[in-house]
Amino acid sequence: MKILLTNDDGIHAPGIEALHAAIQSLGEVVTIAPSDVQSATSHGITFHKPLMVEEVAPNARMRGYAVDGRPADCVKLGLRRIWPDLFGDGSRPDVVISGMNSGANVGINVIYSGTVAAAVESAFLGVPAIAVSLHLSGGVPHWRRAAEIARHAIDRVLEHTIDAHSVININIPRTNSADAPLPPMRVVSMNTAAGIDGYEKRVAPGGQVYYWPSGNGMEFLHTREGTDVEALYERMITVTPLQYDLTDHHRTAEWRKRLCGVV
């Protein structure tokens, strides 16, 4: 199996290093990730400047390509140019894995997430993808154990055939010790309530007014039963299949009738 590994926290982040170590035995892993932190950049891509690429070795076991761009850039460039340069024209990885993100990507945060966007970009281009994130909630995360748990979840997913345009979003509950037990797994839908983060108004010494984002990103107007937010707070591994078609199919016929006079 050939795997393209990416993330949004940057190629030097502890999460990608831990996940790289955990998935090495799956096959050949090629890391193509942002050169610096790109959290919450969603699905932005670069058009108006070149994408600088440098081969780096964050540790003795992991070498990879640092891209001066966003997570979706890394996958887009990786699949369309770097991968064929490495393995030949027409070659593609078997799967793209994005993560392990420092912080959960559940609920509406899925929309903002660069980690998920990298996986979605892969699915756009016809390579199945898995996004992996770790819930941070007090204490110091034990990255190695979290990555072991993530590997368990990835293995379970890869036991089954994944459609070329599929995205599987996995969240690992907080893991703060080397002996953290293996959590149960639950397949859940995405909680769609808005977050309740706000902005604190401040005044700079020079008199300029500015606003500082407040909140922890994990508080929502409500949490629907059976969703990813509920399951993650119950210390479960959450698995959510995602799609990138944003069409509201339930209302298409209604609007066709309103505007075109036909059903």
Residue pairs with C-beta under 8 A, 6 or more apart in sequence:
1 26
1 27
1 28
1 94
1 95
2 27
2 28
2 30
2 87
2 93
2 94
3 23
3 26
3 27
3 28
3 29
3 30
3 93
3 94
3 95
3 96
3 97
4 30
4 31
4 32
4 75
4 78
4 79
4 83
4 93
4 95
4 96
4 97
4 122
4 127
5 16
5 19
5 20
5 23
5 29
5 30
5 31
5 32
5 33
5 64
5 96
5 97
5 98
6 16
6 31
6 32
6 33
6 34
6 71
6 74
6 75
6 78
6 96
6 97
6 98
6 118
7 13
7 15
7 16
7 33
7 34
7 71
7 98
7 99
7 100
7 101
7 115
7 118
8 34
8 37
8 38
8 39
8 40
8 41
8 70
8 71
8 98
8 101
8 113
8 114
8 115
8 117
8 118
9 15
9 16
9 34
9 37
9 38
9 39
9 101
9 102
9 115
10 16
10 33
10 34
10 35
10 36
10 37
10 38
11 31
11 33
11 34
11 35
11 56
11 58
11 64
11 65
11 66
12 56
12 58
13 37
13 102
14 102
14 141
14 143
15 99
15 100
15 101
15 102
15 134
15 143
15 146
15 147
16 31
16 33
16 99
16 100
17 58
17 59
17 62
17 143
18 100
18 143
18 144
18 146
18 147
19 97
19 99
19 100
19 132
19 147
19 150
19 151
20 29
20 31
20 61
20 62
21 61
21 62
21 144
21 147
22 144
22 147
22 148
22 150
22 151
23 29
23 97
23 151
23 154
24 61
26 154
26 158
27 94
30 64
30 65
30 78
30 82
30 83
30 86
30 93
31 62
31 63
31 64
31 65
32 64
32 65
32 67
32 74
32 75
32 77
32 78
32 82
33 64
33 65
33 66
33 67
33 71
33 74
34 66
34 67
34 68
34 69
34 70
34 71
34 73
34 74
34 114
35 52
35 54
35 66
35 67
35 68
38 69
38 70
38 71
38 114
39 101
39 102
39 103
39 114
40 112
40 113
40 114
41 70
41 71
41 114
41 117
42 111
42 112
42 113
42 114
42 117
43 72
43 117
43 120
43 121
44 70
44 72
44 117
45 69
45 70
45 72
45 73
45 76
46 69
46 70
46 73
51 67
51 68
51 69
51 73
51 77
52 67
52 68
53 65
53 66
53 67
53 68
53 77
53 82
54 65
54 66
55 63
55 64
55 65
55 66
56 63
56 64
56 65
56 66
57 63
57 64
58 64
65 78
65 82
67 73
67 74
67 77
67 78
69 77
70 114
70 117
71 98
71 114
71 115
71 117
71 118
71 121
72 114
72 117
72 118
72 120
72 121
74 118
75 96
75 98
75 118
75 119
75 121
75 122
75 125
76 121
76 125
79 92
79 93
79 96
79 122
79 125
79 127
80 125
83 91
83 92
83 93
84 90
84 91
92 126
92 127
93 127
94 127
94 128
95 127
95 128
95 129
95 130
95 158
95 162
96 118
96 119
96 122
96 127
96 128
96 129
96 130
97 129
97 130
97 131
97 132
97 154
98 115
98 116
98 118
98 119
98 122
98 129
98 130
98 131
98 132
99 115
99 130
99 131
99 132
99 133
99 134
99 150
99 170
100 132
100 133
100 134
100 143
100 146
100 147
100 150
100 172
101 113
101 115
101 131
101 132
101 133
101 134
102 134
102 136
102 141
103 133
103 134
103 135
103 136
103 217
104 133
104 134
104 135
104 136
104 171
104 218
104 232
105 113
105 115
105 116
105 131
105 133
105 169
105 171
106 133
106 171
106 190
106 191
106 218
106 227
106 228
106 229
106 232
106 238
106 240
107 190
107 191
107 192
107 193
107 195
107 218
107 220
107 223
107 227
107 228
107 229
108 191
108 192
108 193
108 194
108 195
108 220
109 195
109 217
109 218
110 116
110 169
110 190
110 240
110 242
113 131
113 133
115 131
115 132
115 133
116 131
116 167
116 169
116 242
118 129
118 131
119 129
119 130
119 131
119 167
119 168
119 169
119 242
120 129
120 167
120 242
120 244
122 128
122 129
122 167
123 129
123 164
123 165
123 166
123 167
123 244
124 165
124 244
126 164
126 165
127 164
128 162
128 163
128 164
128 165
128 166
128 167
128 168
129 166
129 167
129 168
130 154
130 157
130 167
130 168
130 169
130 170
131 167
131 168
131 169
131 170
132 150
132 153
132 154
132 170
132 171
132 172
133 169
133 170
133 171
133 172
134 141
134 143
134 146
134 150
134 171
134 172
134 174
134 175
135 171
135 172
135 173
135 174
135 218
135 232
136 174
137 174
137 218
138 174
138 176
139 174
139 176
140 176
141 174
141 175
141 176
142 175
142 176
142 177
142 178
142 180
144 178
145 175
145 177
145 178
145 179
145 180
146 172
146 175
146 180
149 172
149 175
149 180
149 182
149 183
149 237
150 170
150 172
152 182
152 237
153 170
153 172
153 185
153 237
153 239
154 170
156 185
157 168
157 170
157 239
162 168
165 244
166 241
167 241
167 242
167 243
167 244
168 239
168 240
168 241
168 242
169 190
169 228
169 238
169 239
169 240
169 241
169 242
170 237
170 238
170 239
171 228
171 232
171 237
171 238
172 183
172 237
173 183
173 232
173 235
173 236
173 237
174 235
183 235
183 236
183 237
184 236
184 237
185 236
185 237
185 238
185 239
186 231
186 236
186 237
186 238
186 239
187 239
187 240
187 241
188 226
188 227
188 228
188 230
188 231
188 238
188 239
188 240
189 224
189 226
189 227
189 228
189 240
190 227
190 228
190 240
190 242
191 220
191 223
191 224
191 227
191 228
191 229
191 230
192 224
193 220
193 221
193 222
193 223
193 224
194 220
194 221
195 215
195 217
195 219
195 220
195 221
196 215
196 219
196 220
196 221
197 213
197 214
197 215
197 216
197 217
197 219
198 213
198 214
198 215
199 211
199 212
199 213
199 214
200 211
200 212
200 213
200 214
201 209
201 210
201 211
202 209
202 210
202 211
202 212
203 209
203 210
204 210
218 229
220 229
223 229
223 230
223 233
224 230
228 238
228 240
231 238
232 238
253 263
256 262
256 263
257 263
